[in-house]
Amino acid sequence: MPTTVQVDDDTRRLLERLKHEKGLASYDEVIRWLIVSKAALPKSLFGSAKGSRSFERESEEEHEL
């Protein structure tokens, strides 16, 4: 669902410049590129809980209702 975001003219010019420099098609792609590259967010959180124990199902004897 598209939405409108209000930015200053200087910010819009910076977004436009990055759009052309990176060969991106839209401001949305520029904003996504900024978030991923500058915030160093991983594309996946797989393995982010390193050091935690692996899941083991309780046996029926240990399980109480």
C-alpha positions in Angstrom: 0.0 0.0 0.0 1.7 3.2 -1.1 1.9 6.1 1.3 3.1 9.7 1.2 6.2 10.8 3.3 6.9 14.5 3.6 10.6 15.5 3.3 12.4 18.8 2.9 13.6 19.8 -0.6 17.2 19.1 0.3 16.3 15.6 1.4 14.4 15.0 -1.8 17.5 16.1 -3.8 19.7 13.8 -1.8 17.3 10.9 -2.4 17.2 11.7 -6.1 21.0 11.9 -6.3 21.4 8.5 -4.6 18.7 7.1 -6.9 20.7 8.0 -9.9 24.1 7.1 -8.5 23.0 3.6 -7.4 20.8 3.0 -10.5 17.7 2.5 -8.4 14.2 2.8 -9.8 12.3 4.5 -7.0 12.7 6.4 -3.7 11.4 3.3 -2.0 14.4 1.4 -3.3 16.7 4.2 -2.1 15.2 4.2 1.4 15.5 0.4 1.5 19.1 0.5 0.3 19.9 3.1 3.0 18.3 1.0 5.8 20.0 -2.2 4.8 23.5 -0.8 4.0 23.8 1.9 6.7 22.0 0.2 9.6 23.8 -3.1 8.9 20.6 -5.1 9.3 21.0 -8.7 8.3 18.8 -10.0 5.5 18.1 -13.0 7.7 18.1 -13.6 11.4 19.0 -17.3 10.9 21.5 -18.3 13.6 21.0 -15.1 15.6 20.4 -17.0 18.8 23.8 -18.6 18.9 24.6 -20.3 22.2 21.0 -21.3 22.9 20.2 -24.9 23.4 18.6 -26.9 20.6 15.0 -27.7 20.9 14.2 -31.0 22.5 10.6 -32.2 22.8 9.5 -33.4 26.3 8.7 -37.1 26.7 5.1 -37.9 27.5 6.2 -39.0 31.0 7.6 -35.5 31.7 4.6 -33.7 30.4 1.8 -32.7 32.7 -1.6 -31.4 31.8 
